[in-house]
């Protein structure tokens, strides 16, 4: 009887020590790595050159409705992506400068998120008159950018440019342009992170591997936050 009592006491002490150790580890992790937070961005938080003057008054900005076509020929609307964390970029298939770099970097983002649920990449063509669904499909294959969660989008040029300038604030507005003058052409390295409610959460340089690594981290945080 005495041996059993002793064994029980030792087991209790061991469990107590393990519990104390676990609490200490958790506290240490919390101190070293405080809880992450990603701000919800409003137009007033952004570079004024990116924001149309009439957008400054918006207090709760969300992505506007849209109706586009993906590289598979399917009609895509806002309702099809709400509820997902969305990664957005703007490109065109004949681009020989930053676009291939951005698409290549996004394939690495895709690989990092492959096992996660609830995310989607939306790549918008800024030359939709040249980039039909079939052209986009061929581009996705050529760039090894195929994935069920990655859509290359085409459609009405005015709608795509309105999304770029008024929803995602990914590029300079028409009045300013990237060079300080008139520019009716969207060409930007900005990649935009949007949360499950259609709110802006971050901007990243699509040509920078370091910036894309940060995008993956922030995207994973949003996915875990929902859980």
C-alpha positions in Angstrom: 0.0 0.0 0.0 2.9 2.3 0.9 4.6 1.7 -2.5 1.4 2.6 -4.3 0.9 5.8 -2.3 4.5 6.7 -3.0 4.1 6.1 -6.7 0.9 8.1 -6.8 2.7 11.0 -5.0 5.6 10.9 -7.5 3.2 10.8 -10.4 1.3 13.8 -9.1 4.6 15.7 -8.6 5.7 14.9 -12.1 2.4 16.1 -13.6 2.6 19.3 -11.5 6.1 19.9 -12.8 5.1 19.3 -16.4 2.1 21.6 -16.1 4.3 24.3 -14.6 6.9 23.9 -17.4 4.2 24.1 -20.0 2.8 27.3 -18.5 6.3 28.8 -18.3 7.0 27.9 -22.0 3.7 29.5 -23.1 4.4 32.6 -21.1 7.9 32.8 -22.6 6.6 32.5 -26.2 4.0 35.2 -25.5 6.7 37.6 -24.2 9.1 36.9 -27.0 6.4 36.8 -29.7 3.5 39.1 -28.8 0.2 38.5 -30.5 0.2 39.6 -34.1 -2.2 42.2 -35.4 -2.8 43.4 -39.0 -4.6 46.7 -39.4 -7.8 47.2 -41.4 -6.8 49.8 -43.9 -9.0 52.7 -44.9 -8.5 55.1 -47.9 -7.2 57.8 -45.5 -4.4 55.5 -44.3 -3.0 55.2 -47.8 -0.7 57.3 -50.0 -2.9 60.1 -51.2 -1.6 59.6 -54.8 -3.2 56.2 -54.8 -6.6 57.4 -53.6 -9.3 59.3 -55.6 -10.4 62.4 -53.7 -14.0 61.1 -53.3 -12.8 58.0 -51.6 -11.3 59.9 -48.6 -14.7 60.2 -46.9 -15.2 56.4 -46.7 -14.9 55.1 -43.2 -15.5 51.4 -43.9 -14.0 50.6 -47.2 -14.7 47.2 -48.8 -14.2 45.8 -52.3 -16.9 46.9 -54.8 -19.0 44.3 -56.7 -17.6 43.1 -60.0 -18.4 40.7 -62.8 -15.4 39.3 -64.7 -14.3 36.1 -66.5 -11.6 33.7 -65.3 -9.1 31.8 -67.4 -11.5 28.8 -67.4 -14.2 30.8 -69.0 -16.3 31.0 -65.9 -18.2 34.2 -64.8 -16.7 35.4 -61.5 -18.4 37.9 -59.1 -17.6 39.3 -55.7 -19.9 36.8 -54.0 -17.6 34.0 -55.4 -14.6 35.1 -53.3 -16.1 36.7 -50.2 -15.3 34.6 -47.2 -11.8 33.8 -48.6 -8.6 35.7 -48.0 -7.8 37.3 -51.3 -4.4 38.1 -52.9 -4.8 40.5 -55.8 -2.4 41.6 -58.5 -2.6 43.3 -61.9 -0.5 42.2 -64.9 -0.7 41.4 -68.7 0.5 38.4 -70.5 2.8 40.3 -73.0 4.6 42.1 -70.2 8.3 41.3 -70.3 9.4 43.3 -67.2 7.8 43.0 -63.8 4.9 40.7 -64.6 6.8 37.5 -65.0 8.7 38.2 -61.8 5.4 38.8 -59.9 3.7 35.7 -61.3 6.8 33.6 -60.5 6.8 35.0 -56.9 3.1 34.3 -56.6 3.7 30.7 -57.5 5.9 30.4 -54.4 3.1 32.0 -52.4 0.7 29.4 -53.9 3.1 26.6 -52.8 3.3 27.9 -49.3 -0.5 28.1 -49.0 -1.2 24.9 -50.9 -2.4 23.0 -47.8 -4.4 25.9 -46.3 -8.1 26.3 -46.8 -9.9 29.6 -47.6 -7.6 31.6 -49.8 -7.6 32.7 -53.4 -5.3 34.6 -55.8 -6.9 36.9 -58.3 -4.6 38.1 -61.1 -6.3 40.8 -63.3 -5.2 41.4 -66.8 -4.9 45.1 -67.6 -5.0 44.5 -71.3 -8.2 42.4 -71.4 -8.8 43.2 -75.1 -5.7 41.0 -75.8 -5.9 38.6 -72.9 -8.9 36.4 -73.5 -9.7 33.5 -71.3 -7.8 31.1 -73.6 -4.8 33.4 -73.6 -4.8 33.6 -69.8 -5.2 29.8 -69.6 -2.1 29.3 -71.8 -0.2 31.9 -69.7 -1.1 30.1 -66.5 0.2 26.8 -67.9 3.4 28.5 -69.3 4.2 30.1 -66.0 3.4 27.0 -63.9 0.7 29.0 -62.2 -2.2 26.6 -62.3 -4.1 26.0 -59.1 -7.8 25.7 -58.2 -7.4 28.7 -55.9 -5.8 30.9 -58.5 -7.9 32.7 -61.1 -6.6 34.9 -63.9 -9.3 37.4 -64.8 -10.3 39.3 -67.9 -13.4 41.3 -68.8 -14.4 44.9 -69.3 -11.4 47.2 -69.2 -13.2 50.0 -67.4 -14.3 47.7 -64.7 -10.9 46.2 -64.1 -9.3 49.7 -64.0 -12.0 50.9 -61.6 -11.3 47.9 -59.3 -7.5 48.7 -59.5 -8.0 52.4 -58.7 -11.1 52.6 -56.5 -11.3 49.2 -54.8 -7.8 48.0 -54.3 -5.9 51.3 -54.7 -3.2 49.3 -56.4 -2.0 52.1 -58.7 -2.1 55.8 -59.2 -5.4 57.4 -60.3 -5.9 58.6 -63.8 -5.3 62.3 -62.9 -1.8 61.7 -61.4 -0.3 58.7 -63.2 2.8 56.9 -62.1 5.1 59.5 -63.6 3.2 62.6 -62.3 1.2 63.0 -65.6 -1.8 61.5 -67.3 -1.7 57.7 -67.4 -4.6 55.5 -68.5 -2.6 52.3 -68.1 -2.3 50.2 -64.9 1.2 48.8 -64.5 2.1 48.2 -60.8 4.2 45.9 -58.7 1.6 46.2 -55.8 0.0 43.0 -54.5 -2.9 43.6 -52.3 -4.1 41.5 -49.4 -7.9 41.5 -48.7 -9.6 39.7 -45.8 -12.7 37.5 -45.7 -15.0 40.5 -45.4 -13.5 42.3 -48.4 -11.4 44.8 -46.4 -7.9 45.9 -47.3 -5.2 44.5 -45.0 -1.9 45.0 -46.7 0.2 46.0 -49.7 3.3 44.2 -50.9 6.0 44.5 -53.6 5.3 41.6 -55.9 8.9 41.7 -57.3 10.4 41.3 -53.8 10.9 37.8 -52.3 11.1 39.3 -48.9 7.8 41.2 -49.3 6.2 38.0 -50.6 7.3 36.1 -47.6 5.6 38.7 -45.4 2.5 38.3 -47.5 2.4 34.6 -46.8 2.9 35.2 -43.1 0.1 37.8 -43.0 -2.2 35.6 -45.1 -1.7 32.6 -42.8 -2.4 34.8 -39.8 -5.8 35.9 -41.3 -6.6 32.3 -42.0 -5.8 31.3 -38.5 -7.7 34.3 -37.0 -10.9 33.0 -38.7 -10.4 29.6 -37.1 
